[in-house]
Amino acid sequence: GQDQVIYRHPNGLCVVCLAPSHPLLNSTQLLGMQKTDTNLGDQVASSEEKEVKADESDNNISEKVTAEVETESGTQKDDPRNIVKQKSDDEEMEWRGGVSEEDKSVAWRAMVGGASVDFAMGKTNRLTNQPTGKRKRGGTNLEANSSVCVIQVPDGPAFKPRACLKGKLLEVNDRLVAQPQLLIDQPKTAGFLAILMPRPEDFPKMKASLLSPEEYHRLREIPL
């Protein structure tokens, strides 16, 4: 699921963020949702094959040259291009299409860094929301299922984070428009989505509809 988390300040304001289990914060999940005919492993393998072919092309001038390879039965001749990629079993497996964690991390961060974050919801742009005064007049009233923004990942899915609470929208994080990577670098702080002000008398009922931190971590099997 596209999990989200709410952090409530003692003054009653609530900060809406992506939860640790959200696909955007999980490299394996997000890369698996990429809209492409080949997965990351295929892309890495394809890149390696191109390098090998380039090496072969450079060696065309030496096609008549042979290399002597010692075997148990004696000496045999072989094309040097056939032994250019002698590797250990593990290296051979990775060369044939395995993907390292570093490759995944780089691809994941590139996907998120290239994402677009749009706060325009139909005829309403959340960025123009400007409540004023102590009572925050002029702030947009949101329902729990109201979309805060749309996060479109290049060659990937579009996510629509919700408000999760009924309340007045005080602020959205406009920094995400230019710096979407904040969503994964600092999801609890600088990468927040929005700040809401629910009515104090309504909050206890809304809180009862949400999971506690302990319940959430137990459900998603995430250590506290």
PyMOL CGO cylinders between C-alpha atoms (Angstrom):
from pymol import cmd
from pymol.cgo import CYLINDER

trace = [
    CYLINDER, 0.00, 0.00, 0.00, 0.91, 3.63, -0.38, 0.3, 1, 1, 1, 1, 1, 1,
    CYLINDER, 0.91, 3.63, -0.38, 1.32, 4.19, 3.34, 0.3, 1, 1, 1, 1, 1, 1,
    CYLINDER, 1.32, 4.19, 3.34, 1.56, 7.63, 4.91, 0.3, 1, 1, 1, 1, 1, 1,
    CYLINDER, 1.56, 7.63, 4.91, 2.30, 8.87, 8.39, 0.3, 1, 1, 1, 1, 1, 1,
    CYLINDER, 2.30, 8.87, 8.39, 0.98, 11.79, 10.46, 0.3, 1, 1, 1, 1, 1, 1,
    CYLINDER, 0.98, 11.79, 10.46, 3.14, 13.63, 12.99, 0.3, 1, 1, 1, 1, 1, 1,
    CYLINDER, 3.14, 13.63, 12.99, 1.15, 15.74, 15.46, 0.3, 1, 1, 1, 1, 1, 1,
    CYLINDER, 1.15, 15.74, 15.46, 2.74, 18.70, 17.19, 0.3, 1, 1, 1, 1, 1, 1,
    CYLINDER, 2.74, 18.70, 17.19, 1.69, 19.60, 20.77, 0.3, 1, 1, 1, 1, 1, 1,
    CYLINDER, 1.69, 19.60, 20.77, 0.03, 22.72, 19.32, 0.3, 1, 1, 1, 1, 1, 1,
    CYLINDER, 0.03, 22.72, 19.32, -2.36, 20.47, 17.36, 0.3, 1, 1, 1, 1, 1, 1,
    CYLINDER, -2.36, 20.47, 17.36, -0.89, 20.95, 13.89, 0.3, 1, 1, 1, 1, 1, 1,
    CYLINDER, -0.89, 20.95, 13.89, -0.36, 17.79, 11.88, 0.3, 1, 1, 1, 1, 1, 1,
    CYLINDER, -0.36, 17.79, 11.88, 2.45, 17.13, 9.40, 0.3, 1, 1, 1, 1, 1, 1,
    CYLINDER, 2.45, 17.13, 9.40, 1.65, 14.72, 6.56, 0.3, 1, 1, 1, 1, 1, 1,
    CYLINDER, 1.65, 14.72, 6.56, 4.55, 12.60, 5.28, 0.3, 1, 1, 1, 1, 1, 1,
    CYLINDER, 4.55, 12.60, 5.28, 5.25, 9.42, 3.36, 0.3, 1, 1, 1, 1, 1, 1,
    CYLINDER, 5.25, 9.42, 3.36, 5.64, 6.37, 5.60, 0.3, 1, 1, 1, 1, 1, 1,
    CYLINDER, 5.64, 6.37, 5.60, 8.81, 4.22, 5.48, 0.3, 1, 1, 1, 1, 1, 1,
    CYLINDER, 8.81, 4.22, 5.48, 6.91, 1.46, 3.66, 0.3, 1, 1, 1, 1, 1, 1,
    CYLINDER, 6.91, 1.46, 3.66, 5.70, 3.72, 0.84, 0.3, 1, 1, 1, 1, 1, 1,
    CYLINDER, 5.70, 3.72, 0.84, 6.90, 2.40, -2.57, 0.3, 1, 1, 1, 1, 1, 1,
    CYLINDER, 6.90, 2.40, -2.57, 8.66, 5.70, -3.31, 0.3, 1, 1, 1, 1, 1, 1,
    CYLINDER, 8.66, 5.70, -3.31, 10.94, 5.12, -0.32, 0.3, 1, 1, 1, 1, 1, 1,
    CYLINDER, 10.94, 5.12, -0.32, 11.69, 1.53, -1.29, 0.3, 1, 1, 1, 1, 1, 1,
    CYLINDER, 11.69, 1.53, -1.29, 14.17, 1.08, -4.14, 0.3, 1, 1, 1, 1, 1, 1,
    CYLINDER, 14.17, 1.08, -4.14, 13.16, -2.52, -4.93, 0.3, 1, 1, 1, 1, 1, 1,
    CYLINDER, 13.16, -2.52, -4.93, 9.44, -1.72, -5.05, 0.3, 1, 1, 1, 1, 1, 1,
    CYLINDER, 9.44, -1.72, -5.05, 9.84, 1.43, -7.13, 0.3, 1, 1, 1, 1, 1, 1,
    CYLINDER, 9.84, 1.43, -7.13, 12.21, -0.13, -9.65, 0.3, 1, 1, 1, 1, 1, 1,
    CYLINDER, 12.21, -0.13, -9.65, 9.81, -3.05, -9.98, 0.3, 1, 1, 1, 1, 1, 1,
    CYLINDER, 9.81, -3.05, -9.98, 7.05, -0.61, -10.94, 0.3, 1, 1, 1, 1, 1, 1,
    CYLINDER, 7.05, -0.61, -10.94, 9.10, 0.99, -13.71, 0.3, 1, 1, 1, 1, 1, 1,
    CYLINDER, 9.10, 0.99, -13.71, 7.31, 1.05, -17.06, 0.3, 1, 1, 1, 1, 1, 1,
    CYLINDER, 7.31, 1.05, -17.06, 9.87, -0.55, -19.33, 0.3, 1, 1, 1, 1, 1, 1,
    CYLINDER, 9.87, -0.55, -19.33, 10.26, -3.64, -21.48, 0.3, 1, 1, 1, 1, 1, 1,
    CYLINDER, 10.26, -3.64, -21.48, 13.51, -4.56, -19.75, 0.3, 1, 1, 1, 1, 1, 1,
    CYLINDER, 13.51, -4.56, -19.75, 14.33, -4.59, -16.09, 0.3, 1, 1, 1, 1, 1, 1,
    CYLINDER, 14.33, -4.59, -16.09, 17.37, -2.97, -14.53, 0.3, 1, 1, 1, 1, 1, 1,
    CYLINDER, 17.37, -2.97, -14.53, 19.34, -6.21, -14.70, 0.3, 1, 1, 1, 1, 1, 1,
    CYLINDER, 19.34, -6.21, -14.70, 18.68, -6.50, -18.43, 0.3, 1, 1, 1, 1, 1, 1,
    CYLINDER, 18.68, -6.50, -18.43, 19.76, -2.90, -18.93, 0.3, 1, 1, 1, 1, 1, 1,
    CYLINDER, 19.76, -2.90, -18.93, 23.03, -3.48, -17.07, 0.3, 1, 1, 1, 1, 1, 1,
    CYLINDER, 23.03, -3.48, -17.07, 23.67, -6.71, -18.98, 0.3, 1, 1, 1, 1, 1, 1,
    CYLINDER, 23.67, -6.71, -18.98, 22.93, -4.97, -22.27, 0.3, 1, 1, 1, 1, 1, 1,
    CYLINDER, 22.93, -4.97, -22.27, 25.41, -2.26, -21.39, 0.3, 1, 1, 1, 1, 1, 1,
    CYLINDER, 25.41, -2.26, -21.39, 28.05, -4.90, -20.61, 0.3, 1, 1, 1, 1, 1, 1,
    CYLINDER, 28.05, -4.90, -20.61, 27.38, -6.68, -23.91, 0.3, 1, 1, 1, 1, 1, 1,
    CYLINDER, 27.38, -6.68, -23.91, 27.89, -3.45, -25.82, 0.3, 1, 1, 1, 1, 1, 1,
    CYLINDER, 27.89, -3.45, -25.82, 31.24, -3.00, -24.10, 0.3, 1, 1, 1, 1, 1, 1,
    CYLINDER, 31.24, -3.00, -24.10, 32.27, -6.54, -25.01, 0.3, 1, 1, 1, 1, 1, 1,
    CYLINDER, 32.27, -6.54, -25.01, 31.26, -6.03, -28.64, 0.3, 1, 1, 1, 1, 1, 1,
    CYLINDER, 31.26, -6.03, -28.64, 33.26, -2.83, -28.71, 0.3, 1, 1, 1, 1, 1, 1,
    CYLINDER, 33.26, -2.83, -28.71, 36.26, -4.72, -27.35, 0.3, 1, 1, 1, 1, 1, 1,
    CYLINDER, 36.26, -4.72, -27.35, 35.80, -7.34, -30.05, 0.3, 1, 1, 1, 1, 1, 1,
    CYLINDER, 35.80, -7.34, -30.05, 35.65, -4.70, -32.74, 0.3, 1, 1, 1, 1, 1, 1,
    CYLINDER, 35.65, -4.70, -32.74, 38.93, -3.22, -31.54, 0.3, 1, 1, 1, 1, 1, 1,
    CYLINDER, 38.93, -3.22, -31.54, 40.53, -6.64, -31.77, 0.3, 1, 1, 1, 1, 1, 1,
    CYLINDER, 40.53, -6.64, -31.77, 39.40, -7.38, -35.34, 0.3, 1, 1, 1, 1, 1, 1,
    CYLINDER, 39.40, -7.38, -35.34, 42.82, -6.45, -36.61, 0.3, 1, 1, 1, 1, 1, 1,
    CYLINDER, 42.82, -6.45, -36.61, 44.23, -9.38, -34.65, 0.3, 1, 1, 1, 1, 1, 1,
    CYLINDER, 44.23, -9.38, -34.65, 41.76, -12.02, -35.81, 0.3, 1, 1, 1, 1, 1, 1,
    CYLINDER, 41.76, -12.02, -35.81, 44.54, -14.26, -37.12, 0.3, 1, 1, 1, 1, 1, 1,
    CYLINDER, 44.54, -14.26, -37.12, 46.43, -14.18, -33.86, 0.3, 1, 1, 1, 1, 1, 1,
    CYLINDER, 46.43, -14.18, -33.86, 45.82, -17.17, -31.61, 0.3, 1, 1, 1, 1, 1, 1,
    CYLINDER, 45.82, -17.17, -31.61, 46.60, -17.80, -27.98, 0.3, 1, 1, 1, 1, 1, 1,
    CYLINDER, 46.60, -17.80, -27.98, 47.92, -21.00, -26.56, 0.3, 1, 1, 1, 1, 1, 1,
    CYLINDER, 47.92, -21.00, -26.56, 45.99, -22.24, -23.54, 0.3, 1, 1, 1, 1, 1, 1,
    CYLINDER, 45.99, -22.24, -23.54, 47.42, -25.00, -21.40, 0.3, 1, 1, 1, 1, 1, 1,
    CYLINDER, 47.42, -25.00, -21.40, 44.99, -27.84, -20.69, 0.3, 1, 1, 1, 1, 1, 1,
    CYLINDER, 44.99, -27.84, -20.69, 45.27, -31.22, -19.04, 0.3, 1, 1, 1, 1, 1, 1,
    CYLINDER, 45.27, -31.22, -19.04, 45.51, -32.90, -22.44, 0.3, 1, 1, 1, 1, 1, 1,
    CYLINDER, 45.51, -32.90, -22.44, 48.20, -30.57, -23.74, 0.3, 1, 1, 1, 1, 1, 1,
    CYLINDER, 48.20, -30.57, -23.74, 48.24, -27.30, -25.65, 0.3, 1, 1, 1, 1, 1, 1,
    CYLINDER, 48.24, -27.30, -25.65, 45.34, -26.02, -27.71, 0.3, 1, 1, 1, 1, 1, 1,
    CYLINDER, 45.34, -26.02, -27.71, 44.79, -22.89, -29.75, 0.3, 1, 1, 1, 1, 1, 1,
    CYLINDER, 44.79, -22.89, -29.75, 41.92, -20.50, -29.18, 0.3, 1, 1, 1, 1, 1, 1,
    CYLINDER, 41.92, -20.50, -29.18, 40.69, -17.09, -30.25, 0.3, 1, 1, 1, 1, 1, 1,
    CYLINDER, 40.69, -17.09, -30.25, 41.78, -14.56, -27.58, 0.3, 1, 1, 1, 1, 1, 1,
    CYLINDER, 41.78, -14.56, -27.58, 38.34, -12.97, -27.76, 0.3, 1, 1, 1, 1, 1, 1,
    CYLINDER, 38.34, -12.97, -27.76, 36.88, -16.08, -26.17, 0.3, 1, 1, 1, 1, 1, 1,
    CYLINDER, 36.88, -16.08, -26.17, 38.95, -15.65, -23.02, 0.3, 1, 1, 1, 1, 1, 1,
    CYLINDER, 38.95, -15.65, -23.02, 38.73, -11.87, -22.74, 0.3, 1, 1, 1, 1, 1, 1,
    CYLINDER, 38.73, -11.87, -22.74, 36.02, -12.20, -20.07, 0.3, 1, 1, 1, 1, 1, 1,
    CYLINDER, 36.02, -12.20, -20.07, 37.48, -14.77, -17.72, 0.3, 1, 1, 1, 1, 1, 1,
    CYLINDER, 37.48, -14.77, -17.72, 35.95, -14.06, -14.32, 0.3, 1, 1, 1, 1, 1, 1,
    CYLINDER, 35.95, -14.06, -14.32, 35.06, -15.80, -11.10, 0.3, 1, 1, 1, 1, 1, 1,
    CYLINDER, 35.06, -15.80, -11.10, 31.65, -17.48, -10.87, 0.3, 1, 1, 1, 1, 1, 1,
    CYLINDER, 31.65, -17.48, -10.87, 30.20, -14.58, -8.87, 0.3, 1, 1, 1, 1, 1, 1,
    CYLINDER, 30.20, -14.58, -8.87, 31.56, -11.98, -11.27, 0.3, 1, 1, 1, 1, 1, 1,
    CYLINDER, 31.56, -11.98, -11.27, 30.28, -13.96, -14.24, 0.3, 1, 1, 1, 1, 1, 1,
    CYLINDER, 30.28, -13.96, -14.24, 26.79, -14.12, -12.72, 0.3, 1, 1, 1, 1, 1, 1,
    CYLINDER, 26.79, -14.12, -12.72, 26.71, -10.37, -12.14, 0.3, 1, 1, 1, 1, 1, 1,
    CYLINDER, 26.71, -10.37, -12.14, 28.06, -9.73, -15.64, 0.3, 1, 1, 1, 1, 1, 1,
    CYLINDER, 28.06, -9.73, -15.64, 25.24, -11.83, -17.11, 0.3, 1, 1, 1, 1, 1, 1,
    CYLINDER, 25.24, -11.83, -17.11, 22.54, -9.66, -15.61, 0.3, 1, 1, 1, 1, 1, 1,
    CYLINDER, 22.54, -9.66, -15.61, 22.75, -9.50, -11.82, 0.3, 1, 1, 1, 1, 1, 1,
    CYLINDER, 22.75, -9.50, -11.82, 22.40, -6.03, -10.32, 0.3, 1, 1, 1, 1, 1, 1,
    CYLINDER, 22.40, -6.03, -10.32, 24.34, -4.80, -7.32, 0.3, 1, 1, 1, 1, 1, 1,
    CYLINDER, 24.34, -4.80, -7.32, 22.75, -2.84, -4.50, 0.3, 1, 1, 1, 1, 1, 1,
    CYLINDER, 22.75, -2.84, -4.50, 24.78, 0.16, -5.61, 0.3, 1, 1, 1, 1, 1, 1,
    CYLINDER, 24.78, 0.16, -5.61, 23.26, -0.09, -9.11, 0.3, 1, 1, 1, 1, 1, 1,
    CYLINDER, 23.26, -0.09, -9.11, 19.78, -0.22, -7.57, 0.3, 1, 1, 1, 1, 1, 1,
    CYLINDER, 19.78, -0.22, -7.57, 20.44, 2.77, -5.35, 0.3, 1, 1, 1, 1, 1, 1,
    CYLINDER, 20.44, 2.77, -5.35, 21.74, 4.88, -8.23, 0.3, 1, 1, 1, 1, 1, 1,
    CYLINDER, 21.74, 4.88, -8.23, 18.78, 3.99, -10.46, 0.3, 1, 1, 1, 1, 1, 1,
    CYLINDER, 18.78, 3.99, -10.46, 16.28, 4.54, -7.63, 0.3, 1, 1, 1, 1, 1, 1,
    CYLINDER, 16.28, 4.54, -7.63, 17.66, 7.96, -6.72, 0.3, 1, 1, 1, 1, 1, 1,
    CYLINDER, 17.66, 7.96, -6.72, 17.69, 8.94, -10.40, 0.3, 1, 1, 1, 1, 1, 1,
    CYLINDER, 17.69, 8.94, -10.40, 14.01, 8.00, -10.72, 0.3, 1, 1, 1, 1, 1, 1,
    CYLINDER, 14.01, 8.00, -10.72, 12.96, 9.97, -7.65, 0.3, 1, 1, 1, 1, 1, 1,
    CYLINDER, 12.96, 9.97, -7.65, 15.23, 12.91, -8.51, 0.3, 1, 1, 1, 1, 1, 1,
    CYLINDER, 15.23, 12.91, -8.51, 13.57, 13.14, -11.92, 0.3, 1, 1, 1, 1, 1, 1,
    CYLINDER, 13.57, 13.14, -11.92, 10.03, 12.97, -10.55, 0.3, 1, 1, 1, 1, 1, 1,
    CYLINDER, 10.03, 12.97, -10.55, 7.57, 15.83, -10.94, 0.3, 1, 1, 1, 1, 1, 1,
    CYLINDER, 7.57, 15.83, -10.94, 5.56, 16.99, -7.94, 0.3, 1, 1, 1, 1, 1, 1,
    CYLINDER, 5.56, 16.99, -7.94, 2.37, 18.78, -8.93, 0.3, 1, 1, 1, 1, 1, 1,
    CYLINDER, 2.37, 18.78, -8.93, 0.15, 20.49, -6.37, 0.3, 1, 1, 1, 1, 1, 1,
    CYLINDER, 0.15, 20.49, -6.37, -2.50, 21.46, -8.94, 0.3, 1, 1, 1, 1, 1, 1,
    CYLINDER, -2.50, 21.46, -8.94, -5.62, 19.47, -8.10, 0.3, 1, 1, 1, 1, 1, 1,
    CYLINDER, -5.62, 19.47, -8.10, -8.17, 20.16, -10.81, 0.3, 1, 1, 1, 1, 1, 1,
    CYLINDER, -8.17, 20.16, -10.81, -9.01, 23.86, -10.71, 0.3, 1, 1, 1, 1, 1, 1,
    CYLINDER, -9.01, 23.86, -10.71, -7.29, 24.29, -7.36, 0.3, 1, 1, 1, 1, 1, 1,
    CYLINDER, -7.29, 24.29, -7.36, -3.56, 24.72, -6.93, 0.3, 1, 1, 1, 1, 1, 1,
    CYLINDER, -3.56, 24.72, -6.93, -2.47, 23.87, -3.40, 0.3, 1, 1, 1, 1, 1, 1,
    CYLINDER, -2.47, 23.87, -3.40, 0.50, 26.21, -3.80, 0.3, 1, 1, 1, 1, 1, 1,
    CYLINDER, 0.50, 26.21, -3.80, -1.82, 29.23, -3.84, 0.3, 1, 1, 1, 1, 1, 1,
    CYLINDER, -1.82, 29.23, -3.84, -3.33, 28.26, -0.48, 0.3, 1, 1, 1, 1, 1, 1,
    CYLINDER, -3.33, 28.26, -0.48, -2.58, 31.19, 1.84, 0.3, 1, 1, 1, 1, 1, 1,
    CYLINDER, -2.58, 31.19, 1.84, -4.47, 31.15, 5.14, 0.3, 1, 1, 1, 1, 1, 1,
    CYLINDER, -4.47, 31.15, 5.14, -4.21, 34.26, 7.26, 0.3, 1, 1, 1, 1, 1, 1,
    CYLINDER, -4.21, 34.26, 7.26, -4.76, 35.27, 10.86, 0.3, 1, 1, 1, 1, 1, 1,
    CYLINDER, -4.76, 35.27, 10.86, -4.97, 33.23, 14.03, 0.3, 1, 1, 1, 1, 1, 1,
    CYLINDER, -4.97, 33.23, 14.03, -7.93, 31.28, 12.73, 0.3, 1, 1, 1, 1, 1, 1,
    CYLINDER, -7.93, 31.28, 12.73, -6.15, 30.65, 9.40, 0.3, 1, 1, 1, 1, 1, 1,
    CYLINDER, -6.15, 30.65, 9.40, -8.95, 32.12, 7.33, 0.3, 1, 1, 1, 1, 1, 1,
    CYLINDER, -8.95, 32.12, 7.33, -8.79, 31.34, 3.65, 0.3, 1, 1, 1, 1, 1, 1,
    CYLINDER, -8.79, 31.34, 3.65, -7.18, 27.94, 4.15, 0.3, 1, 1, 1, 1, 1, 1,
    CYLINDER, -7.18, 27.94, 4.15, -8.58, 25.13, 2.02, 0.3, 1, 1, 1, 1, 1, 1,
    CYLINDER, -8.58, 25.13, 2.02, -10.67, 22.59, 3.92, 0.3, 1, 1, 1, 1, 1, 1,
    CYLINDER, -10.67, 22.59, 3.92, -9.60, 19.05, 3.09, 0.3, 1, 1, 1, 1, 1, 1,
    CYLINDER, -9.60, 19.05, 3.09, -11.19, 15.69, 3.69, 0.3, 1, 1, 1, 1, 1, 1,
    CYLINDER, -11.19, 15.69, 3.69, -9.16, 12.66, 4.71, 0.3, 1, 1, 1, 1, 1, 1,
    CYLINDER, -9.16, 12.66, 4.71, -9.24, 11.29, 1.14, 0.3, 1, 1, 1, 1, 1, 1,
    CYLINDER, -9.24, 11.29, 1.14, -8.39, 14.63, -0.52, 0.3, 1, 1, 1, 1, 1, 1,
    CYLINDER, -8.39, 14.63, -0.52, -5.27, 14.46, -2.69, 0.3, 1, 1, 1, 1, 1, 1,
    CYLINDER, -5.27, 14.46, -2.69, -2.43, 16.73, -1.61, 0.3, 1, 1, 1, 1, 1, 1,
    CYLINDER, -2.43, 16.73, -1.61, -0.37, 16.43, -4.79, 0.3, 1, 1, 1, 1, 1, 1,
    CYLINDER, -0.37, 16.43, -4.79, 0.59, 14.11, -7.63, 0.3, 1, 1, 1, 1, 1, 1,
    CYLINDER, 0.59, 14.11, -7.63, 4.08, 12.61, -7.71, 0.3, 1, 1, 1, 1, 1, 1,
    CYLINDER, 4.08, 12.61, -7.71, 4.86, 11.38, -11.22, 0.3, 1, 1, 1, 1, 1, 1,
    CYLINDER, 4.86, 11.38, -11.22, 7.94, 9.18, -11.51, 0.3, 1, 1, 1, 1, 1, 1,
    CYLINDER, 7.94, 9.18, -11.51, 9.57, 9.15, -14.98, 0.3, 1, 1, 1, 1, 1, 1,
    CYLINDER, 9.57, 9.15, -14.98, 8.83, 5.84, -16.75, 0.3, 1, 1, 1, 1, 1, 1,
    CYLINDER, 8.83, 5.84, -16.75, 7.05, 4.82, -13.58, 0.3, 1, 1, 1, 1, 1, 1,
    CYLINDER, 7.05, 4.82, -13.58, 3.84, 5.19, -11.57, 0.3, 1, 1, 1, 1, 1, 1,
    CYLINDER, 3.84, 5.19, -11.57, 2.04, 8.30, -10.38, 0.3, 1, 1, 1, 1, 1, 1,
    CYLINDER, 2.04, 8.30, -10.38, 1.33, 8.56, -6.66, 0.3, 1, 1, 1, 1, 1, 1,
    CYLINDER, 1.33, 8.56, -6.66, -1.42, 10.69, -5.11, 0.3, 1, 1, 1, 1, 1, 1,
    CYLINDER, -1.42, 10.69, -5.11, -0.73, 11.17, -1.40, 0.3, 1, 1, 1, 1, 1, 1,
    CYLINDER, -0.73, 11.17, -1.40, -3.84, 11.95, 0.65, 0.3, 1, 1, 1, 1, 1, 1,
    CYLINDER, -3.84, 11.95, 0.65, -4.47, 14.40, 3.46, 0.3, 1, 1, 1, 1, 1, 1,
    CYLINDER, -4.47, 14.40, 3.46, -5.32, 11.43, 5.73, 0.3, 1, 1, 1, 1, 1, 1,
    CYLINDER, -5.32, 11.43, 5.73, -7.15, 13.82, 8.10, 0.3, 1, 1, 1, 1, 1, 1,
    CYLINDER, -7.15, 13.82, 8.10, -10.05, 16.20, 7.84, 0.3, 1, 1, 1, 1, 1, 1,
    CYLINDER, -10.05, 16.20, 7.84, -8.79, 19.70, 8.47, 0.3, 1, 1, 1, 1, 1, 1,
    CYLINDER, -8.79, 19.70, 8.47, -7.66, 23.05, 7.15, 0.3, 1, 1, 1, 1, 1, 1,
    CYLINDER, -7.66, 23.05, 7.15, -4.66, 23.07, 4.84, 0.3, 1, 1, 1, 1, 1, 1,
    CYLINDER, -4.66, 23.07, 4.84, -2.07, 25.49, 6.17, 0.3, 1, 1, 1, 1, 1, 1,
    CYLINDER, -2.07, 25.49, 6.17, 0.90, 24.75, 3.96, 0.3, 1, 1, 1, 1, 1, 1,
    CYLINDER, 0.90, 24.75, 3.96, 2.26, 22.45, 1.29, 0.3, 1, 1, 1, 1, 1, 1,
    CYLINDER, 2.26, 22.45, 1.29, 5.95, 21.81, 0.78, 0.3, 1, 1, 1, 1, 1, 1,
    CYLINDER, 5.95, 21.81, 0.78, 6.74, 23.83, -2.34, 0.3, 1, 1, 1, 1, 1, 1,
    CYLINDER, 6.74, 23.83, -2.34, 10.42, 22.80, -2.13, 0.3, 1, 1, 1, 1, 1, 1,
    CYLINDER, 10.42, 22.80, -2.13, 9.42, 19.39, -3.49, 0.3, 1, 1, 1, 1, 1, 1,
    CYLINDER, 9.42, 19.39, -3.49, 8.71, 20.92, -6.90, 0.3, 1, 1, 1, 1, 1, 1,
    CYLINDER, 8.71, 20.92, -6.90, 12.40, 21.68, -7.45, 0.3, 1, 1, 1, 1, 1, 1,
    CYLINDER, 12.40, 21.68, -7.45, 13.83, 19.10, -5.04, 0.3, 1, 1, 1, 1, 1, 1,
    CYLINDER, 13.83, 19.10, -5.04, 11.76, 15.89, -5.18, 0.3, 1, 1, 1, 1, 1, 1,
    CYLINDER, 11.76, 15.89, -5.18, 14.69, 13.91, -3.76, 0.3, 1, 1, 1, 1, 1, 1,
    CYLINDER, 14.69, 13.91, -3.76, 13.82, 15.40, -0.36, 0.3, 1, 1, 1, 1, 1, 1,
    CYLINDER, 13.82, 15.40, -0.36, 11.01, 12.85, -0.29, 0.3, 1, 1, 1, 1, 1, 1,
    CYLINDER, 11.01, 12.85, -0.29, 13.56, 10.07, 0.21, 0.3, 1, 1, 1, 1, 1, 1,
    CYLINDER, 13.56, 10.07, 0.21, 16.45, 11.99, 1.76, 0.3, 1, 1, 1, 1, 1, 1,
    CYLINDER, 16.45, 11.99, 1.76, 14.45, 13.59, 4.57, 0.3, 1, 1, 1, 1, 1, 1,
    CYLINDER, 14.45, 13.59, 4.57, 10.93, 12.10, 4.47, 0.3, 1, 1, 1, 1, 1, 1,
    CYLINDER, 10.93, 12.10, 4.47, 10.09, 13.08, 8.07, 0.3, 1, 1, 1, 1, 1, 1,
    CYLINDER, 10.09, 13.08, 8.07, 11.37, 16.65, 7.94, 0.3, 1, 1, 1, 1, 1, 1,
    CYLINDER, 11.37, 16.65, 7.94, 12.30, 18.65, 4.83, 0.3, 1, 1, 1, 1, 1, 1,
    CYLINDER, 12.30, 18.65, 4.83, 10.49, 16.12, 2.64, 0.3, 1, 1, 1, 1, 1, 1,
    CYLINDER, 10.49, 16.12, 2.64, 7.08, 16.53, 4.29, 0.3, 1, 1, 1, 1, 1, 1,
    CYLINDER, 7.08, 16.53, 4.29, 4.01, 16.88, 2.07, 0.3, 1, 1, 1, 1, 1, 1,
    CYLINDER, 4.01, 16.88, 2.07, 1.67, 19.22, 3.91, 0.3, 1, 1, 1, 1, 1, 1,
    CYLINDER, 1.67, 19.22, 3.91, 0.66, 20.74, 7.25, 0.3, 1, 1, 1, 1, 1, 1,
    CYLINDER, 0.66, 20.74, 7.25, -2.96, 20.51, 8.38, 0.3, 1, 1, 1, 1, 1, 1,
    CYLINDER, -2.96, 20.51, 8.38, -4.94, 21.98, 11.24, 0.3, 1, 1, 1, 1, 1, 1,
    CYLINDER, -4.94, 21.98, 11.24, -7.76, 19.63, 12.26, 0.3, 1, 1, 1, 1, 1, 1,
    CYLINDER, -7.76, 19.63, 12.26, -10.39, 20.81, 14.69, 0.3, 1, 1, 1, 1, 1, 1,
    CYLINDER, -10.39, 20.81, 14.69, -9.30, 19.83, 18.21, 0.3, 1, 1, 1, 1, 1, 1,
    CYLINDER, -9.30, 19.83, 18.21, -12.68, 18.31, 18.99, 0.3, 1, 1, 1, 1, 1, 1,
    CYLINDER, -12.68, 18.31, 18.99, -12.50, 16.14, 15.83, 0.3, 1, 1, 1, 1, 1, 1,
    CYLINDER, -12.50, 16.14, 15.83, -8.99, 14.80, 16.28, 0.3, 1, 1, 1, 1, 1, 1,
    CYLINDER, -8.99, 14.80, 16.28, -9.67, 12.01, 18.86, 0.3, 1, 1, 1, 1, 1, 1,
    CYLINDER, -9.67, 12.01, 18.86, -12.13, 10.33, 16.50, 0.3, 1, 1, 1, 1, 1, 1,
    CYLINDER, -12.13, 10.33, 16.50, -9.76, 10.68, 13.54, 0.3, 1, 1, 1, 1, 1, 1,
    CYLINDER, -9.76, 10.68, 13.54, -6.87, 9.33, 15.58, 0.3, 1, 1, 1, 1, 1, 1,
    CYLINDER, -6.87, 9.33, 15.58, -8.91, 6.24, 16.41, 0.3, 1, 1, 1, 1, 1, 1,
    CYLINDER, -8.91, 6.24, 16.41, -9.20, 5.48, 12.68, 0.3, 1, 1, 1, 1, 1, 1,
    CYLINDER, -9.20, 5.48, 12.68, -5.40, 5.46, 12.25, 0.3, 1, 1, 1, 1, 1, 1,
    CYLINDER, -5.40, 5.46, 12.25, -2.79, 2.91, 13.26, 0.3, 1, 1, 1, 1, 1, 1,
    CYLINDER, -2.79, 2.91, 13.26, -0.57, 3.60, 16.22, 0.3, 1, 1, 1, 1, 1, 1,
    CYLINDER, -0.57, 3.60, 16.22, 3.21, 3.47, 15.60, 0.3, 1, 1, 1, 1, 1, 1,
    CYLINDER, 3.21, 3.47, 15.60, 3.35, 0.05, 17.24, 0.3, 1, 1, 1, 1, 1, 1,
    CYLINDER, 3.35, 0.05, 17.24, 0.46, -1.30, 15.16, 0.3, 1, 1, 1, 1, 1, 1,
    CYLINDER, 0.46, -1.30, 15.16, 1.95, 0.04, 11.95, 0.3, 1, 1, 1, 1, 1, 1,
    CYLINDER, 1.95, 0.04, 11.95, 5.40, -1.45, 12.55, 0.3, 1, 1, 1, 1, 1, 1,
    CYLINDER, 5.40, -1.45, 12.55, 3.86, -4.78, 13.50, 0.3, 1, 1, 1, 1, 1, 1,
    CYLINDER, 3.86, -4.78, 13.50, 1.64, -4.81, 10.40, 0.3, 1, 1, 1, 1, 1, 1,
    CYLINDER, 1.64, -4.81, 10.40, 4.49, -3.95, 8.00, 0.3, 1, 1, 1, 1, 1, 1,
    CYLINDER, 4.49, -3.95, 8.00, 7.01, -6.04, 9.96, 0.3, 1, 1, 1, 1, 1, 1,
    CYLINDER, 7.01, -6.04, 9.96, 9.31, -3.06, 10.39, 0.3, 1, 1, 1, 1, 1, 1,
    CYLINDER, 9.31, -3.06, 10.39, 11.49, -2.94, 13.53, 0.3, 1, 1, 1, 1, 1, 1,
    CYLINDER, 11.49, -2.94, 13.53, 10.74, -0.05, 15.88, 0.3, 1, 1, 1, 1, 1, 1,
]
cmd.load_cgo(trace, "trace")
